[in-house]
């Protein structure tokens, strides 16, 4: 399955549009990550644990979107957009949404 943020694929012709597909995930960060991220805020640097959670959430959302497109008979998703939000009372949960248009390419 080909996933692209562009509306078309160079050298390929879209032969059928199946419609919008999406995948969503909500992942919580645990208290230990929060503590270490707070330390990083003070001393500076990247938070590897949060980056790992972010990548995992993105991968899950893209995989769910891809599976939905495959069930429709598509072999590609174009116009893919990723959206990141924090949710929950303290903003400790991360929501990632992936959406795009399922298509068949020749």
C-alpha positions in Angstrom: 0.0 0.0 0.0 1.4 3.4 -1.0 0.8 6.3 1.4 1.4 9.9 0.2 0.8 13.4 1.5 0.5 14.6 -2.1 -2.9 14.5 -4.0 -1.4 12.5 -6.9 1.4 10.1 -7.5 3.9 11.0 -10.2 3.8 8.6 -13.1 0.6 6.9 -11.8 -3.0 7.5 -12.8 -5.8 7.3 -10.2 -8.4 5.0 -11.6 -10.9 4.9 -8.7 -11.7 6.9 -5.6 -13.0 5.0 -2.6 -13.4 8.0 -0.3 -11.9 9.2 3.0 -10.2 6.8 5.3 -8.8 7.4 8.7 -7.0 5.9 11.7 -6.9 7.2 15.2 -5.1 6.3 18.3 -4.9 7.7 21.8 -1.8 6.8 23.9 -1.1 7.8 27.5 2.3 8.8 28.8 3.1 7.3 32.1 4.2 9.2 35.2 7.9 8.2 34.9 8.0 9.7 31.4 6.4 12.9 32.8 9.1 13.1 35.6 12.0 12.6 33.2 10.4 15.1 30.7 10.2 17.7 33.5 13.9 17.2 34.1 14.6 17.6 30.4 12.6 20.9 30.5 15.0 22.2 33.2 18.3 21.0 31.8 17.4 21.0 28.1 17.6 18.3 25.4 15.3 16.0 23.7 12.8 13.7 25.4 13.5 10.3 23.8 10.7 8.6 25.7 8.1 11.0 24.5 9.5 10.8 21.0 9.1 7.1 21.1 5.5 7.4 22.2 4.8 9.9 19.5 6.3 7.6 16.8 4.3 4.6 18.1 1.0 6.6 18.0 1.7 7.8 14.5 2.5 4.3 13.3 -0.7 2.9 14.8 -2.8 5.6 13.2 -1.3 5.2 9.8 -1.6 1.4 10.0 -5.3 1.6 10.9 -5.9 4.0 8.0 -4.0 1.7 5.6 -6.1 -1.3 6.8 -9.3 0.6 6.2 -8.2 1.5 2.7 -7.3 -2.1 1.9 -10.7 -3.4 3.1 -12.2 -1.0 0.5 -10.0 -2.5 -2.2 -7.6 0.5 -2.5 -3.9 0.1 -3.2 -3.0 3.7 -2.2 -4.0 6.6 0.1 -3.3 10.1 -1.2 -3.6 13.4 0.5 -2.5 11.9 3.9 -2.7 14.3 6.8 -1.5 13.7 10.3 -3.0 15.6 13.3 -1.6 15.6 16.8 -3.5 16.7 19.9 -3.2 16.3 23.7 -6.3 15.2 25.5 -7.4 14.3 29.0 -7.8 16.4 32.1 -4.0 17.1 32.5 -3.2 16.7 28.8 -1.3 13.5 29.5 -2.8 11.6 26.6 -1.7 12.0 23.0 -4.2 11.6 20.2 -2.9 11.1 16.7 -5.3 11.0 13.7 -4.3 10.1 10.1 -6.7 10.6 7.2 -6.5 10.6 3.5 -8.3 9.5 0.3 -8.3 5.8 -0.6 -7.6 5.2 -4.3 -6.7 2.6 -6.8 -3.6 3.4 -9.0 -3.0 1.8 -12.3 
